[in-house]
Amino acid sequence: MIGCTTWLHPYVFYLGAQPACKPANLVCVGRILCQMVPCGAEEVDEAIKSAHAAYLQWRKMAGMERARVICVLFIKGQHIQLPGGSFAYTRREPLGVCVGIGAWNYPFQIASWKSAPALACGNAMVFKPSPMTPVTAVILAEIYKEAGVPDGLFCVVQGGADTGTLLCQHPKVAKVSFTGSVPTGKKVMEMSAKGVKQVTLELGGKSPLLIFKDCELENAVKGALMANFLTQGEVCCNGTRVYVQREIMPQFLEKVVKRTKAIPVGDPLLDGTRMGALISKPHLEKVLGFVSQAKKEGAKVLCGGEPIVPSDPNLKGGYFMAPCVLDNCRDDMTCVKEEIFGPVMSVLPFDTEEEVIGRANNTTFGLASGVFTRDISRAHRVAENLEAGTCFINNYNISPVEVPFGGYKMSGFGRENGQVTIEYYSQLKTVVVEMGDVDSLF
């Protein structure tokens, strides 16, 4: 199937898919699952035209009709009373064809987070998954089809940067929602600006986790593990700068290292596994390079930080590494300043609340943050002063779909999830109704 286009359904554009291994081998072990051919200008144009045609039908449906497919809908306007019995009202209307560009770490979730509110607001979406994870978005398209979404309303196009460029620059695209790195996000914003398209950017992070001496230590340790090792550390909002008040640093390190060493690494499809492989060999090498650089700059590796080979012979070629805890870290170290996107925790001591808030905010990122303390006043005070789109209090990496998610500073703008997402996939129209005679100046 290489070099040809395969239409699984009229609504989904799926390129050159030829499964080459069993589903059980979806772990990152260097085996080929399927091969894809990128979409060019002709295919992108066809997908967007298909989406636009479906949008013209979809946008005319009542909210309740769309809700029967999407399951939930919170679209509403406002009534404004004016003098003399006149009034105005606002209504939320769809944008048109929206583009979603996803990352590889949560491919199905990101496709859902972007497409569900877009479709609920009456839009169509053309979604480009990461070339590293091209399959799950197609499965989502099949689910939408089965649910009753019109043909063409949710299209999937495969490809890399060139395909993304074609999508961002297409004149029929009204909005682009991108999840990925800061450098790529800047390019997406620049390309979209030429067509004055609306943009949502969910970019990288280097989030701080503040652990005060009055915390419940066991919970703080578990929170730090969740903040660093979830999904092999390949999470943009991970709290990878762990600031621990000096008085409890020895106890914290003892407990966190013990639990980190006990993390079962292997096939994530097995119930007992808690950490799988990293996404690719180059990415594994990049993460290991951060650990080597940290040691050169004076950090101490308390555990992990090296490639490992699981006992299962089927996983021999996988990109596995032992989760790593770094001590003796400073704020000016590369491992503390730059996003590693792997299972590497950097631990730093602090003394006072004022001091640690200043250090925590000394970054160009602002995606998430966290604080562990039993002092409820301090918890809310710290949350108010941390410059981040999310602050977790006495927990970490809890992101229910009802709660908005997005960043400050170079971590992006706009929000995913929550009712507020409706604002980012619709445009506001004001209607003014005069109930009396026109009071003209002429």
Salt bridges, closest charged atoms under 4 A:
ASP45 OD2 - LYS49 NZ 3.03
ASP45 OD1 - HIS170 NE2 2.69
GLU93 OE2 - ARG91 NE 2.65
GLU93 OE2 - LYS429 NZ 3.12
ASP151 OD1 - LYS145 NZ 2.26
ASP214 OD2 - ARG378 NH1 3.53
GLU218 OE2 - LYS255 NZ 2.82
GLU218 OE1 - ARG259 NH1 3.96
GLU234 OE2 - HIS283 NE2 3.81
GLU247 OE2 - LYS213 NZ 3.41
ASP331 OD2 - ARG359 NE 2.65
ASP332 OD1 - ARG330 NE 3.03
ASP351 OD1 - ARG246 NE 2.92
GLU353 OE1 - ARG378 NE 3.26
GLU353 OE2 - ARG381 NE 2.73
GLU355 OE2 - ARG359 NH1 2.63
GLU387 OE1 - LYS409 NZ 2.99
GLU416 OE2 - LYS114 NZ 2.99
